[in-house]
Amino acid sequence: METAKVGHALHFRVKEAILNLIKNGKYKPHTQLPTEAEFCKKFGVSRTTVRTALQQLAIEGYVYRKQGKGTFVSDKKVKQTLTSTVENFSEQLTVQGKQPSIKVINLEVIQADASLAEIFHLEIGDPVNKLERIRYADQEPLQYEVAYLPWRKTPALNAKACETSLYRVLENHYQLKIKKTVEHLELFLADDHAAKMLQIKNGAPCFSLETFAYLSDETIIEYSQTIFRGDRVDFVIERNY
């Protein structure tokens, strides 16, 4: 039992040591890491310990493997600041040297089910806009989002306009200004649909963000579910006291 505990602690320490070297710039993006044997010598541990540490780093998106060539450092993760509004997506990526883009993959009017009817204070069957979008960083899918908005307040929603800022569309075209959002973040393993949208493996670790957007009168104007790729996104939370 003690051996298992020590083994777990060792691979965790090795993983953290390699990760610190990556974050400190010792190992640059897309450069090859030392071999498992070299890491064994560097850290004084077994190959099994090193292999487990590298596998964990690969799952978390910090490194990737090339068959027959070795392990390489992944590109830096995109930082998403949760204390900024969702619509600062483009600005957040631009300052990190990434090229942001948004693609609408579906916009349709659906009938409210019991859940949507309760959220928007509608009758079951009332029309609701369903908007599906994918956000990209350097043409690589980063987020898959499904947003719902009551049709009676957002008729004739324009898909092309939603490839910029949805909240700006709401304010400029419908005079609906978002006052606040309430968000719930949790871990999520990619299902078939999310995996297809984000071009990742089924079961890959992701983040799921559920958002309720409120107007000044405290009514909800938008409800959305966003899936973030766990291997490409790093969240930052800032608190002021």
C-alpha angles and dihedrals in degrees: 000000000000090000091057091050092049091047091052092048092048097052090045091052092047091048092051092046092053091044091053090052089052094048092046091055098249088123112038126212114281093010120124119257122226115275123268089254091054091050090048089056093043095052100027094235138120125275090246090059092049092045092051091049092050092046090054091049089050092051090050091050100246096115138019133202130231114204110251094358107071140240123325135192115256123230114273114280118252111251116226115193109213092196089064122074120267090245091065087076094112094046092048092053096042094057088052091056094254128132108234125206137165127209125194107217098176139009119176142146113247135178116261114251122208093276096050091042090056094046095050098030092243135138118261106267096029114137119268130180113237113199122187119191139169120210118209137199112202088344091304115122110248107163136021113202135186114191129186125201130176107258094216089065097036108036119167093016108192115232095202092052089052089063087077116035122339092193090052089052090052092051099042100039103029103023088237110142119192112232100181144344130218114207135190119200124194141152118271135184112220114255123204095277097045090046090054094047094048096036093236135124121280107262094024113150114261141161121245118207120192113196133192114191117202134201123219091269089058094249118136113245099173136027118186142173117206127188116204123196107249092210094055106035131074117185123218122198119193123192126188121206 
